[in-house]
Amino acid sequence: MDWSYAAEGGKNVIFQYVGGPECCVVRSRRVLRVVKSELAAAAATIDIDPANNNAPLAIERAPESRRRREKESASRTFQRRIVRPLLGRRYVDLARTVRLPTAAAARLYRRAMTSGSIPPSRLPDWQMGSGANGGGSINDDGGGGDGVVMASLLRDYKQLPPPPPRHLNNDENDGSGTTTNTTKNDITMSIEIKPKAGYITTSPLVHPNNRCKYKHTRYALQQRLMHRGHVTKGWQQRKTRGDRATRRRDGDDSTTAATSTTEATNAGALFVPSDYSPSDLFSGRTMRVRRAIANLCDNAQNNLRVFVDGEQIPLADGGGGSSSSDDRGEEEEDDREKLLSDGDYDTMMNKLVSHYYYSSNDGSSGDDDNSMVSSQTMTTTTTKERATNERRTTKKKKTTFLTMIIDIITTILDRESDLLSNMLLIQQLDIIDGDGAVLIYDRLVYLCNGSYDIADGLLDDAAILPAYDFMPTATTTTTTTTEDRNNNNNNTTAQQRGINASPYAFPECNNLDELLNVILQFQSLLREQQQQQRQQEMDDVTVMIDTYHSKCIELVNCLSKEACIYLLTNWLLSSALCDISFFVTFQLLTVDDCNVNEVRQSCDTGGIALCNPLENYELDSTTDHTTTTGTVAIPVHYEVKVVDCDPKPARKLRERKHVESKFHLIDEKNDIV
């Protein structure tokens, strides 16, 4: 077998190349990304002999003909014309389009179905027509008449590119003109982070029943909804699945509303809300970023995954049980930490932690450090005590191991801070909130004579068409960006930062100008009220919010078709940036008799960062500066890359009203995280 199931999202599946190095060195560093419903369509049209299921796949590179370029996928166009210029070229790679013959696509489908790795909640996505835009079609390649499935060939970001060619101090070399040898630790760490939305809405279009949105991030509110059982995610571990399986085995396959409600409540009771705050990660302040990463490690859920040499290792996820060992049985705790206590990972942790912490202390490792990562000699009297001590030792190793990850990731993100700042800038294009998007979408459908399909088509087309004079500003300041956008669009009313970062052409519409002015006035007043936090004036605040809300609704009902498209494409772009992930991959370096220069990553090479153990830092509460003594920085070769940056299909707006209505279930006084 050359390609095997690796992971999946709601729409796409990832296959990883697992053939030996003698098969194809290039493919061994690649992953294949395919729409699941299209694989299902291929499998429905051809029968594959089980004996040939593991035969090598025939993958063809799509020809770079004019016809093929014109048929470039919307996803690739979106990344090339919108996301890459906004986030920075060095953070976003463009996938290579390849063609899978129907037989090859059908084999991939069967491999996935027989892998045993597909979560039960994801199985409905593997049906024909289950894609976001209908999906399930097979393209005619125009050649031999056989159907093909288009796929994307990407780099495997769990592996590192070459380091910068000149990352060492030449003053420290041997005089021959070449730098001193730098070798890597042979273990590659890769962390995938899904940061979510890093802002709190300030839109006057928020529904009166959903004004809890003004106080907390959307992520925090979703945590409360999941805890109460009002919302369940596919990745959540629910013990109720076992109950359903038991009922089916006993012949009771009935499904009632009462049963579903009870199971949702049970799932919520098992759910442990995360302390992670996206606002910390996007704050630009080192210690807040570190706190965000630490909270993700404590309760990863679906927002953080850790890979060692390409293999995922388990972390506490809070999805179906308490993250505290006191609240779960010993058997579940053993399962949770099984991989980390096995011999291979035990050796891996010892090696990495020893290299990082001991080297940072001039090669000296005290007794306390040794006790954290070395095998301990325990004097026990019973088997139960021995097992308890082993679990404690494993937990101590895991804590030290995660602390090392937190230190390094914090340092790398601080060095590549442009990524998070640019990401937040585009997220803030959402000036209408999900509630406002519902209202404006209804207005657009009305202007399209009630046709949802026409409205969706207009939005999907506009999402990949930036303004002709769009100039990417990856690291520009707010003032510069505002000036550029005012000159380009002749728009003096859109001074709000998010709008001025928009890549889309600003339409001529007086009602849009007035709406933006009202939104800006409301945002200014809302921030002022939030800073004052005067409880005795809450009635006055409510009246103020109601007034602006009513005024904005009046203006929305007068918007032109072009104005609706402009606001919704910016909201969809913001939504896409709130759902992307990025990989941080690194290896520790060892350097002999030379100094390492820090280098930021480029499009083709990784970067070099000098990392100190941040756990010994002391925080100055007034300046957020950190200090440490007695440590030596460890050089780390790293790379940061964005993945899953597809455009949001406009048809998702059809169900947005139901999604947003969940927030009215939150009691602001008694039910906020």
C-alpha positions as CSV (number, residue, x, y, z in Angstrom):
1,M,0.0,0.0,0.0
2,D,1.4,3.5,-0.9
3,W,-1.3,5.8,0.4
4,S,-3.3,5.3,3.7
5,Y,-6.0,7.2,5.6
6,A,-4.5,9.8,7.9
7,A,-7.2,12.3,8.9
8,E,-10.3,14.1,7.8
9,G,-12.4,17.2,8.3
10,G,-16.0,17.9,7.4
11,K,-15.5,17.9,3.6
12,N,-12.0,16.6,2.8
13,V,-9.9,13.6,3.7
14,I,-6.1,13.4,4.0
15,F,-4.1,10.3,2.8
16,Q,-0.5,10.0,3.9
17,Y,2.2,8.4,1.7
18,V,3.4,5.3,3.6
19,G,5.4,3.6,0.8
20,G,9.0,2.9,1.6
21,P,11.8,5.3,0.7
22,E,12.7,3.1,-2.2
23,C,9.3,3.8,-3.8
24,C,9.3,7.5,-4.2
25,V,11.3,10.0,-2.1
26,V,9.2,12.9,-3.3
27,R,5.9,11.3,-2.4
28,S,7.2,10.4,1.0
29,R,7.0,14.0,1.9
30,R,3.5,14.6,0.6
31,V,-0.2,14.1,1.6
32,L,-3.2,13.8,-0.7
33,R,-6.3,15.9,0.0
34,V,-9.6,14.7,-1.6
35,V,-13.2,15.6,-1.3
36,K,-14.9,12.6,0.5
37,S,-18.1,12.7,-1.5
38,E,-16.2,12.5,-4.7
39,L,-14.4,9.4,-3.6
40,A,-17.8,8.0,-2.7
41,A,-19.1,8.8,-6.2
42,A,-16.1,7.0,-7.7
43,A,-16.6,3.9,-5.5
44,A,-20.2,3.8,-6.6
45,T,-19.3,3.6,-10.3
46,I,-16.6,0.8,-10.2
47,D,-16.0,-2.5,-8.5
48,I,-12.6,-3.1,-7.0
49,D,-11.3,-6.5,-6.4
50,P,-10.4,-6.7,-2.7
51,A,-7.1,-8.4,-3.7
52,N,-6.1,-5.2,-5.6
53,N,-7.2,-2.7,-3.0
54,N,-3.7,-2.1,-1.8
55,A,-2.2,-1.8,-5.3
56,P,-0.2,1.4,-6.0
57,L,-2.3,4.3,-7.2
58,A,-1.9,5.9,-10.6
59,I,-1.7,9.7,-9.9
60,E,-1.2,12.1,-12.7
61,R,-0.3,15.7,-12.5
62,A,-2.9,18.0,-14.1
63,P,-1.5,19.5,-17.3
64,E,-0.8,23.2,-17.1
65,S,-2.9,24.0,-20.1
66,R,-5.0,27.1,-20.5
67,R,-8.1,25.0,-20.2
68,R,-7.0,23.5,-16.9
69,R,-5.9,26.8,-15.5
70,E,-9.4,28.2,-16.3
71,K,-10.9,25.3,-14.3
72,E,-8.7,25.9,-11.3
73,S,-10.6,24.9,-8.2
74,A,-12.2,27.6,-6.1
75,S,-10.2,26.5,-3.1
76,R,-6.9,27.0,-4.8
77,T,-7.9,30.3,-6.4
78,F,-9.1,31.5,-2.9
79,Q,-5.7,30.6,-1.4
80,R,-3.7,32.1,-4.3
81,R,-5.6,35.4,-4.7
82,I,-6.9,36.1,-1.2
83,V,-5.4,34.1,1.7
84,R,-1.7,33.9,0.6
85,P,-1.3,37.7,0.0
86,L,-3.1,38.5,3.3
87,L,-1.4,36.1,5.6
88,G,2.0,36.1,4.0
89,R,3.5,33.9,1.2
90,R,5.9,32.1,3.6
91,Y,3.0,30.8,5.6
92,V,0.7,29.4,2.9
93,D,1.8,26.9,0.2
94,L,-0.2,26.3,-2.9
95,A,-1.2,22.7,-3.5
96,R,-0.4,20.9,-6.8
97,T,-3.6,19.7,-8.6
98,V,-3.5,16.0,-9.5
99,R,-5.9,13.7,-11.2
100,L,-7.0,10.4,-9.8
101,P,-8.5,7.8,-12.2
102,T,-11.8,6.5,-11.0
103,A,-10.3,3.1,-10.1
104,A,-7.6,4.9,-7.9
105,A,-10.2,7.0,-6.2
106,A,-12.4,4.0,-5.5
107,R,-9.4,2.2,-3.9
108,L,-8.8,5.2,-1.7
109,Y,-12.4,5.1,-0.6
110,R,-12.2,1.4,0.3
111,R,-9.0,1.9,2.1
112,A,-10.5,4.6,4.2
113,M,-13.7,2.5,4.9
114,T,-11.6,-0.5,6.0
115,S,-9.1,1.5,8.0
116,G,-11.2,1.5,11.2
117,S,-10.0,5.1,11.8
118,I,-13.1,7.0,10.7
119,P,-15.0,8.5,13.7
120,P,-18.6,7.3,13.7
121,S,-19.8,10.9,13.6
122,R,-18.0,11.5,10.3
123,L,-19.5,8.5,8.4
124,P,-22.4,10.5,7.0
125,D,-19.9,12.8,5.2
126,W,-18.7,9.8,3.1
127,Q,-21.9,9.7,1.1
128,M,-22.5,11.0,-2.4
129,G,-23.8,14.5,-2.5
130,S,-22.8,15.2,1.1
131,G,-20.3,17.9,0.2
132,A,-20.8,21.6,1.1
133,N,-21.8,22.3,-2.4
134,G,-23.5,19.1,-3.3
135,G,-20.3,17.3,-4.3
136,G,-20.2,13.7,-5.4
137,S,-19.4,14.4,-9.1
138,I,-16.7,12.9,-11.3
139,N,-15.1,15.1,-13.9
140,D,-14.5,14.3,-17.5
141,D,-10.8,14.8,-18.2
142,G,-11.5,15.5,-21.9
143,G,-8.9,12.9,-22.8
144,G,-9.8,9.2,-23.0
145,G,-13.3,9.8,-21.8
146,D,-12.7,8.2,-18.4
147,G,-13.8,10.1,-15.4
148,V,-11.3,11.5,-13.0
149,V,-11.3,12.9,-9.4
150,M,-9.3,16.0,-8.9
151,A,-7.2,16.0,-5.8
152,S,-4.6,18.2,-4.1
153,L,-1.0,17.1,-3.5
154,L,0.5,19.0,-0.5
155,R,3.6,18.9,1.5
156,D,3.4,16.8,4.7
157,Y,3.9,19.5,7.4
158,K,4.9,16.9,9.9
159,Q,8.2,17.0,8.2
160,L,10.7,19.9,8.0
161,P,12.1,21.6,4.9
162,P,15.9,22.3,4.7
163,P,17.3,24.8,7.2
164,P,18.5,28.3,6.0
165,P,21.8,27.8,4.2
166,R,23.6,30.4,6.3
167,H,22.2,30.3,9.8
168,L,25.5,30.1,11.7
169,N,27.9,32.8,12.7
170,N,30.7,32.8,10.2
171,D,33.0,34.6,12.7
172,E,33.0,31.3,14.6
173,N,34.0,29.1,11.7
174,D,37.3,27.4,11.1
175,G,38.5,30.0,8.5
176,S,37.8,27.9,5.5
177,G,34.7,29.9,4.5
178,T,32.3,27.2,5.6
179,T,30.3,27.2,8.8
180,T,30.8,24.8,11.6
181,N,28.7,21.6,11.5
182,T,25.2,21.8,12.9
183,T,23.3,18.6,13.5
184,K,19.7,18.0,14.5
185,N,18.2,15.9,17.2
186,D,16.7,13.0,15.2
187,I,13.2,13.5,16.6
188,T,10.7,15.8,14.7
189,M,7.9,17.4,16.7
190,S,4.8,18.8,15.0
191,I,2.0,20.6,16.7
192,E,-1.3,21.4,14.9
193,I,-3.2,24.4,16.3
194,K,-6.8,25.5,15.5
195,P,-6.8,28.9,17.1
196,K,-10.5,29.9,16.4
197,A,-11.7,33.5,16.6
198,G,-9.5,35.9,18.5
199,Y,-11.9,38.8,18.8
200,I,-15.1,39.7,20.6
201,T,-17.9,41.0,18.5
202,T,-18.8,44.7,18.7
203,S,-21.6,44.7,16.0
204,P,-24.9,46.4,16.7
205,L,-26.6,43.8,14.6
206,V,-26.3,41.2,17.4
207,H,-29.7,39.8,18.2
208,P,-31.1,41.2,21.5
209,N,-31.3,37.6,22.9
210,N,-27.6,37.0,22.1
211,R,-25.9,39.9,23.8
212,C,-23.7,37.6,25.8
213,K,-21.5,37.9,22.7
214,Y,-20.5,41.3,23.7
215,K,-18.7,40.0,26.8
216,H,-16.9,36.8,25.7
217,T,-15.3,35.2,22.8
218,R,-17.3,32.9,20.6
219,Y,-15.1,30.0,21.7
220,A,-15.9,30.6,25.4
221,L,-19.6,30.7,24.7
222,Q,-19.4,27.5,22.6
223,Q,-17.7,25.9,25.6
224,R,-20.6,26.7,27.8
225,L,-23.1,25.5,25.2
226,M,-21.3,22.2,24.9
227,H,-21.1,21.9,28.7
228,R,-24.8,22.3,28.9
229,G,-25.4,19.7,26.2
230,H,-27.0,22.3,23.8
231,V,-24.2,21.8,21.2
232,T,-22.3,18.6,20.5
233,K,-19.3,18.3,18.2
234,G,-18.3,15.2,16.1
235,W,-14.9,15.0,17.9
236,Q,-16.4,14.8,21.4
237,Q,-16.0,11.5,23.2
238,R,-19.4,10.4,24.3
239,K,-20.0,7.4,26.5
240,T,-23.6,7.4,25.4
241,R,-22.4,5.8,22.1
242,G,-21.7,2.7,24.1
243,D,-25.3,2.9,25.5
244,R,-26.7,3.1,22.0
245,A,-24.6,0.2,20.8
246,T,-25.9,-1.9,23.7
247,R,-29.5,-1.1,22.9
248,R,-29.0,-2.0,19.3
249,R,-27.3,-5.3,20.2
250,D,-30.4,-6.0,22.4
251,G,-32.7,-5.3,19.5
252,D,-33.9,-1.9,20.7
253,D,-33.0,0.5,17.8
254,S,-35.7,3.0,18.6
255,T,-34.7,6.7,18.6
256,T,-37.0,9.2,20.4
257,A,-36.7,12.9,21.0
258,A,-36.5,12.2,24.8
259,T,-33.6,9.7,24.3
260,S,-31.7,12.2,22.1
261,T,-32.2,14.9,24.6
262,T,-31.0,12.7,27.5
263,E,-27.9,11.6,25.5
264,A,-27.1,15.2,24.6
265,T,-27.4,16.1,28.3
266,N,-25.2,13.2,29.3
267,A,-22.6,14.3,26.7
268,G,-22.6,17.8,28.2
269,A,-22.2,16.4,31.7
270,L,-19.1,14.6,30.6
271,F,-17.7,17.6,28.8
272,V,-15.0,19.6,30.5
273,P,-14.8,23.3,29.3
274,S,-11.4,24.5,28.3
275,D,-9.7,27.4,29.9
276,Y,-8.1,28.3,26.5
277,S,-8.8,31.8,25.3
278,P,-8.2,32.7,21.7
279,S,-7.7,36.3,22.9
280,D,-4.6,35.2,24.7
281,L,-3.1,33.5,21.7
282,F,-3.7,36.6,19.5
283,S,-2.7,39.1,22.1
284,G,0.9,39.6,20.9
285,R,2.1,39.3,24.5
286,T,4.5,36.5,25.3
287,M,3.2,35.3,28.6
288,R,-0.4,35.4,27.4
289,V,0.5,33.4,24.3
290,R,2.2,30.9,26.6
291,R,-0.8,30.7,28.8
292,A,-3.0,29.9,25.7
293,I,-0.7,27.1,24.6
294,A,-0.6,25.7,28.1
295,N,-4.3,25.7,28.4
296,L,-4.6,23.9,25.0
297,C,-2.2,21.2,26.3
298,D,-4.2,20.8,29.5
299,N,-7.5,20.4,27.5
300,A,-6.7,19.9,23.8
301,Q,-10.2,19.1,22.6
302,N,-10.1,19.6,18.8
303,N,-7.8,22.6,18.9
304,L,-4.4,21.0,19.3
305,R,-2.7,17.8,18.2
306,V,0.9,16.7,18.8
307,F,2.8,14.5,16.5
308,V,6.2,12.8,17.1
309,D,7.9,11.7,13.9
310,G,4.5,11.8,12.1
311,E,2.7,9.8,14.7
312,Q,0.0,11.5,16.9
313,I,0.3,11.2,20.6
314,P,-2.7,11.6,23.0
315,L,-3.5,14.6,25.1
316,A,-6.3,15.3,27.5
317,D,-9.2,16.5,25.4
318,G,-12.0,17.1,27.8
319,G,-14.4,15.8,25.3
320,G,-15.9,12.9,27.1
321,G,-14.4,12.8,30.5
322,S,-12.7,15.0,33.2
323,S,-9.2,16.1,32.6
324,S,-8.6,15.4,36.2
325,S,-7.4,12.0,37.1
326,D,-9.4,12.1,40.3
327,D,-12.7,12.1,38.3
328,R,-12.1,9.0,36.2
329,G,-11.2,5.4,36.8
330,E,-7.7,4.0,36.7
331,E,-8.4,2.1,33.5
332,E,-9.4,5.2,31.6
333,E,-6.3,7.0,32.9
334,D,-4.1,4.2,31.8
335,D,-5.6,4.3,28.3
336,R,-5.1,8.0,28.2
337,E,-1.4,7.8,28.9
338,K,-0.6,4.4,27.3
339,L,1.4,5.8,24.4
340,L,3.3,8.2,26.5
341,S,4.3,5.3,28.9
342,D,5.4,2.9,26.2
343,G,9.1,2.3,25.7
344,D,9.5,4.2,22.4
345,Y,7.8,7.3,23.7
346,D,9.5,7.0,27.1
347,T,12.9,7.1,25.3
348,M,11.7,9.9,23.1
349,M,10.6,12.1,26.0
350,N,13.8,11.4,27.9
351,K,15.9,12.3,24.9
352,L,14.1,15.5,24.0
353,V,13.6,16.8,27.5
354,S,17.2,16.0,28.5
355,H,18.6,17.8,25.4
356,Y,16.4,20.8,26.0
357,Y,16.5,21.4,29.7
358,Y,20.0,20.1,30.5
359,S,21.6,21.9,27.6
360,S,19.9,25.1,28.7
361,N,21.6,24.8,32.1
362,D,25.2,24.5,30.8
363,G,24.9,20.7,30.6
364,S,24.3,20.4,34.3
365,S,21.3,18.4,35.4
366,G,20.4,18.5,39.0
367,D,18.8,15.7,41.0
368,D,15.4,17.3,40.7
369,D,15.7,17.4,36.9
370,N,16.9,13.8,36.7
371,S,13.9,12.6,38.8
372,M,11.6,14.1,36.2
373,V,12.9,12.3,33.1
374,S,14.9,9.3,34.2
375,S,13.7,5.9,35.2
376,Q,13.3,5.8,39.0
377,T,14.2,3.0,41.3
378,M,11.1,2.6,43.5
379,T,10.8,0.7,46.7
380,T,7.3,-0.7,46.8
381,T,5.6,-3.4,48.8
382,T,2.6,-4.2,46.6
383,T,1.8,-4.4,43.0
384,K,-0.8,-1.7,43.3
385,E,1.7,0.7,44.9
386,R,4.2,-0.1,42.1
387,A,1.6,0.6,39.5
388,T,0.6,3.9,41.2
389,N,4.2,5.1,41.4
390,E,4.7,4.2,37.7
391,R,1.6,6.3,36.8
392,R,3.0,9.2,38.8
393,T,6.3,9.0,37.1
394,T,4.7,8.9,33.7
395,K,2.6,11.9,34.6
396,K,5.6,13.8,35.7
397,K,7.4,13.0,32.5
398,K,4.4,14.0,30.5
399,T,4.2,17.3,32.3
400,T,7.9,18.1,31.7
401,F,7.5,17.1,28.1
402,L,4.5,19.3,27.5
403,T,6.3,22.2,29.3
404,M,9.1,21.9,26.8
405,I,6.5,22.0,23.9
406,I,4.9,25.1,25.4
407,D,8.3,26.9,25.8
408,I,9.3,26.2,22.2
409,I,6.0,26.9,20.5
410,T,5.7,30.2,22.4
411,T,9.1,31.3,21.2
412,I,8.4,30.3,17.6
413,L,5.1,32.1,17.5
414,D,6.7,35.2,19.1
415,R,9.3,35.1,16.4
416,E,6.7,34.6,13.6
417,S,4.2,37.0,15.1
418,D,3.2,38.4,11.7
419,L,1.1,35.3,11.1
420,L,-1.2,35.7,14.2
421,S,-1.5,39.5,13.8
422,N,-2.4,39.2,10.1
423,M,-4.9,36.4,10.9
424,L,-6.6,38.5,13.6
425,L,-6.7,41.5,11.2
426,I,-8.7,39.4,8.7
427,Q,-10.9,37.9,11.3
428,Q,-11.9,41.4,12.3
429,L,-13.5,41.9,8.9
430,D,-16.6,40.5,10.6
431,I,-18.3,43.8,11.6
432,I,-21.8,42.3,11.2
433,D,-21.7,39.2,13.4
434,G,-23.5,36.0,12.5
435,D,-26.8,37.6,13.4
436,G,-26.2,40.4,11.0
437,A,-25.1,37.9,8.3
438,V,-28.5,36.2,8.6
439,L,-30.3,39.5,8.1
440,I,-28.1,40.7,5.2
441,Y,-28.3,37.2,3.5
442,D,-32.1,37.4,3.7
443,R,-31.9,40.8,2.1
444,L,-29.7,39.5,-0.7
445,V,-32.0,36.6,-1.4
446,Y,-34.9,39.0,-1.6
447,L,-33.0,41.1,-4.2
448,C,-32.4,37.9,-6.1
449,N,-36.1,37.3,-6.5
450,G,-36.2,34.8,-3.7
451,S,-33.6,32.5,-5.2
452,Y,-31.1,31.1,-2.7
453,D,-29.2,29.4,-5.5
454,I,-28.6,32.7,-7.3
455,A,-27.6,34.5,-4.1
456,D,-25.2,31.6,-3.2
457,G,-23.7,31.7,-6.7
458,L,-23.0,35.5,-6.5
459,L,-21.3,35.1,-3.1
460,D,-19.2,32.1,-4.1
461,D,-18.0,33.9,-7.2
462,A,-17.3,37.2,-5.4
463,A,-15.3,35.3,-2.6
464,I,-12.4,34.6,-5.0
465,L,-12.3,37.9,-6.8
466,P,-10.2,40.5,-5.0
467,A,-10.3,44.2,-6.0
468,Y,-8.2,45.0,-9.1
469,D,-6.1,47.4,-7.0
470,F,-5.8,45.2,-4.0
471,M,-2.3,45.5,-2.6
472,P,-1.3,42.9,0.0
473,T,-0.2,44.5,3.2
474,A,1.2,41.6,5.3
475,T,2.8,43.7,8.0
476,T,1.5,47.3,7.5
477,T,0.2,49.4,10.3
478,T,-3.4,50.4,10.8
479,T,-2.7,53.9,9.6
480,T,-1.0,52.9,6.4
481,T,-3.7,50.4,5.6
482,T,-6.5,52.9,6.2
483,E,-4.9,55.4,3.9
484,D,-4.3,52.9,1.2
485,R,-7.9,51.7,1.3
486,N,-9.3,55.3,1.3
487,N,-7.2,56.1,-1.8
488,N,-8.1,53.0,-3.6
489,N,-11.8,53.0,-2.9
490,N,-12.6,56.7,-2.5
491,N,-14.4,55.7,0.7
492,T,-13.9,58.1,3.7
493,T,-16.5,56.4,5.9
494,A,-15.0,53.0,6.3
495,Q,-12.4,53.8,8.9
496,Q,-12.9,50.7,10.9
497,R,-9.7,48.6,10.8
498,G,-11.3,45.3,9.7
499,I,-13.2,46.9,6.7
500,N,-10.0,48.6,5.6
501,A,-8.1,45.3,5.5
502,S,-10.7,43.9,3.1
503,P,-9.4,42.6,-0.3
504,Y,-12.7,43.2,-1.9
505,A,-13.8,46.2,-4.0
506,F,-15.9,48.7,-2.0
507,P,-19.3,49.3,-3.8
508,E,-21.0,52.6,-4.3
509,C,-24.0,52.6,-1.9
510,N,-25.0,55.5,0.3
511,N,-26.9,53.2,2.7
512,L,-23.7,51.1,3.1
513,D,-21.7,54.2,3.9
514,E,-24.3,55.2,6.5
515,L,-24.4,51.7,8.0
516,L,-20.6,51.7,8.4
517,N,-20.7,55.0,10.1
518,V,-23.4,53.8,12.5
519,I,-21.4,50.7,13.3
520,L,-18.3,52.8,14.1
521,Q,-20.3,55.1,16.4
522,F,-21.8,52.1,18.2
523,Q,-18.4,50.4,18.6
524,S,-16.9,53.5,20.1
525,L,-19.8,53.9,22.6
526,L,-19.8,50.2,23.5
527,R,-16.1,50.2,24.3
528,E,-16.5,53.3,26.4
529,Q,-19.4,51.7,28.4
530,Q,-17.4,48.4,28.8
531,Q,-14.5,50.3,30.2
532,Q,-16.6,52.2,32.7
533,Q,-18.5,49.1,33.7
534,R,-21.1,51.0,35.7
535,Q,-23.8,48.5,36.8
536,Q,-26.2,51.3,37.7
537,E,-26.2,52.5,34.1
538,M,-27.1,49.1,32.5
539,D,-30.6,50.2,31.6
540,D,-29.1,53.2,29.7
541,V,-26.7,50.9,27.9
542,T,-29.6,48.6,26.9
543,V,-31.5,51.5,25.5
544,M,-28.4,52.6,23.6
545,I,-27.9,49.2,22.1
546,D,-31.5,48.8,21.2
547,T,-31.5,52.2,19.4
548,Y,-28.4,51.3,17.3
549,H,-29.8,47.9,16.6
550,S,-33.0,49.2,15.2
551,K,-31.2,51.8,13.1
552,C,-28.9,49.2,11.6
553,I,-31.8,46.9,10.7
554,E,-33.5,49.8,8.8
555,L,-30.3,50.4,6.8
556,V,-29.8,46.7,6.1
557,N,-33.3,46.6,4.5
558,C,-32.2,49.4,2.1
559,L,-28.8,47.9,1.0
560,S,-28.1,47.3,-2.6
561,K,-27.3,43.9,-4.0
562,E,-23.6,44.9,-4.3
563,A,-23.5,46.1,-0.7
564,C,-24.9,42.9,0.6
565,I,-22.3,40.9,-1.4
566,Y,-19.5,43.1,0.0
567,L,-20.5,42.7,3.6
568,L,-21.2,38.9,3.3
569,T,-18.0,38.1,1.4
570,N,-16.0,39.9,4.1
571,W,-17.9,37.9,6.8
572,L,-17.4,34.6,5.0
573,L,-13.6,35.4,4.7
574,S,-13.5,36.2,8.4
575,S,-15.3,32.9,9.1
576,A,-12.8,31.0,7.0
577,L,-9.9,32.5,8.9
578,C,-11.6,31.6,12.2
579,D,-11.6,27.9,11.2
580,I,-8.1,27.4,9.7
581,S,-5.3,25.5,11.4
582,F,-1.6,25.9,11.3
583,F,1.3,23.5,12.0
584,V,4.4,24.4,14.0
585,T,7.1,21.8,13.3
586,F,10.5,21.8,14.8
587,Q,13.7,19.9,15.7
588,L,16.3,20.7,18.3
589,L,19.7,21.6,17.0
590,T,23.1,20.8,18.5
591,V,25.9,23.2,17.7
592,D,29.6,22.6,18.3
593,D,31.9,25.6,19.1
594,C,29.8,28.2,17.2
595,N,27.0,30.6,17.6
596,V,23.7,30.4,15.8
597,N,22.0,33.4,14.2
598,E,18.2,33.5,14.5
599,V,16.6,33.5,11.0
600,R,12.9,33.9,10.2
601,Q,11.5,31.3,7.9
602,S,11.1,31.9,4.1
603,C,8.9,30.3,1.5
604,D,11.4,27.5,0.9
605,T,13.3,27.1,4.1
606,G,12.5,26.9,7.8
607,G,13.7,29.3,10.4
608,I,16.1,29.2,13.3
609,A,15.0,30.4,16.8
610,L,16.8,30.4,20.1
611,C,14.6,29.0,22.9
612,N,14.9,29.4,26.6
613,P,12.8,27.5,29.1
614,L,10.1,30.0,29.9
615,E,8.9,28.3,33.0
616,N,11.7,30.0,35.0
617,Y,10.8,33.4,33.7
618,E,9.5,36.1,36.1
619,L,6.7,38.3,34.8
620,D,6.8,42.0,35.3
621,S,3.1,42.8,35.7
622,T,3.5,46.4,34.6
623,T,5.4,45.8,31.4
624,D,4.8,42.1,30.6
625,H,8.6,41.7,30.2
626,T,10.2,38.5,31.2
627,T,13.6,37.8,32.6
628,T,15.6,34.6,33.4
629,T,19.1,33.7,34.6
630,G,21.4,30.8,34.4
631,T,20.2,29.4,31.1
632,V,21.7,28.9,27.7
633,A,19.4,29.3,24.6
634,I,18.8,26.1,22.6
635,P,18.7,26.5,18.8
636,V,15.6,25.1,17.2
637,H,15.0,24.6,13.5
638,Y,11.3,25.3,12.8
639,E,8.6,25.9,10.3
640,V,5.0,27.4,10.6
641,K,2.5,26.6,7.9
642,V,-1.3,27.3,7.5
643,V,-3.6,24.5,6.4
644,D,-7.4,24.1,5.8
645,C,-7.8,27.6,4.4
646,D,-10.7,26.9,2.1
647,P,-13.5,29.4,1.3
648,K,-16.7,29.1,3.2
649,P,-19.5,28.0,0.9
650,A,-22.3,30.6,0.8
651,R,-25.0,27.9,1.2
652,K,-23.9,27.6,4.9
653,L,-25.7,30.9,5.4
654,R,-29.0,29.1,5.0
655,E,-28.6,27.3,8.4
656,R,-26.8,30.2,10.1
657,K,-29.9,31.4,11.9
658,H,-30.3,28.1,13.7
659,V,-26.6,28.1,14.7
660,E,-26.8,31.6,16.1
661,S,-30.1,31.0,17.9
662,K,-28.3,28.7,20.3
663,F,-26.6,31.6,22.1
664,H,-29.9,32.8,23.6
665,L,-29.8,29.7,25.8
666,I,-26.9,31.2,27.8
667,D,-27.9,33.0,31.0
668,E,-25.6,36.0,31.2
669,K,-25.9,36.2,35.0
670,N,-25.5,32.5,35.9
671,D,-24.2,30.6,33.0
672,I,-21.1,32.3,31.7
673,V,-17.8,30.5,31.8
